[in-house]
């Protein structure tokens, strides 16, 4: 059985605008990598390595920049965690969790 990810048109358009405005083409694949891991409430916690693997991006710096931009633009909210497996928790602002885009 195949699984599909539904992404609202407004999010796709907004991601494209952000990528152009901020000159960061990594925004779209990083967002999709987070969406790939998100539960029904839009929560996920993949590592940078996993985000790079799924998105096809090779650099930590590119992932870091894309995450910062996504957070600044209100498409994700990040909760930093510490410890041995201190991957941040990301909350996607999509119709998956019925929160509105800013």
C-alpha positions in Angstrom: 0.0 0.0 0.0 1.4 3.4 -0.9 1.3 6.4 1.4 0.7 9.9 0.1 1.5 13.2 1.7 -1.1 15.9 1.1 0.3 19.5 0.9 -1.9 22.5 0.6 -1.5 24.6 -2.5 -0.8 27.7 -0.3 2.1 26.0 1.4 3.7 25.0 -1.9 3.4 28.5 -3.3 4.7 30.0 0.0 7.7 27.6 0.0 8.6 28.7 -3.6 8.3 32.4 -2.6 10.5 31.9 0.4 13.1 29.9 -1.5 13.4 32.8 -4.1 13.2 35.7 -1.6 15.8 34.2 0.7 17.9 32.6 -2.0 17.7 29.2 -0.3 16.6 26.4 -2.6 17.0 24.0 0.4 13.8 25.3 2.0 11.5 23.1 0.0 13.3 19.7 0.3 14.0 20.3 4.0 10.3 21.1 4.6 9.3 17.9 2.7 11.8 15.9 4.8 10.1 17.2 8.0 6.7 16.5 6.5 7.8 13.0 5.6 8.4 12.3 9.3 5.5 14.3 10.8 2.7 12.6 12.7 -1.0 13.6 12.2 -0.4 16.6 14.5 2.5 17.9 12.5 5.2 16.9 15.1 8.5 15.2 14.1 12.0 15.0 15.4 14.4 13.8 12.7 18.1 14.3 13.1 20.1 16.5 10.7 21.6 13.3 9.2 18.1 12.0 8.5 16.9 15.3 7.1 20.0 15.3 4.8 19.3 11.7 3.7 15.7 12.3 2.9 16.1 15.8 1.3 19.3 15.0 -0.7 21.1 17.9 0.8 24.7 17.2 1.8 25.6 20.1 4.0 24.6 20.7 7.7 24.9 24.4 7.0 22.3 24.3 4.3 19.9 22.3 6.5 20.5 24.7 9.4 19.8 27.7 7.1 16.6 26.2 5.7 15.3 25.3 9.2 16.1 28.8 10.4 14.2 30.4 7.5 11.3 28.0 7.8 11.0 29.0 11.5 11.4 32.7 10.8 8.6 32.5 8.2 6.2 30.7 10.5 6.1 27.4 8.6 7.6 25.4 11.4 8.1 25.9 15.1 11.2 24.4 16.7 11.6 23.1 20.3 15.2 22.5 21.1 16.1 19.4 23.2 19.3 18.5 24.9 20.9 15.3 25.9 22.3 12.3 24.1 19.6 12.2 21.4 18.8 15.9 21.6 17.2 16.2 18.2 14.9 19.2 18.1 11.2 18.7 17.9 9.6 20.4 14.9 6.0 21.3 14.6 4.8 21.9 11.0 2.2 24.7 10.5 0.0 22.9 8.0 -3.6 21.6 7.6 -2.3 18.4 9.2 -2.6 20.0 12.6 -5.2 22.6 11.5 -3.0 25.6 12.4 -3.0 28.5 10.0 0.0 29.9 8.1 1.3 33.2 9.2 
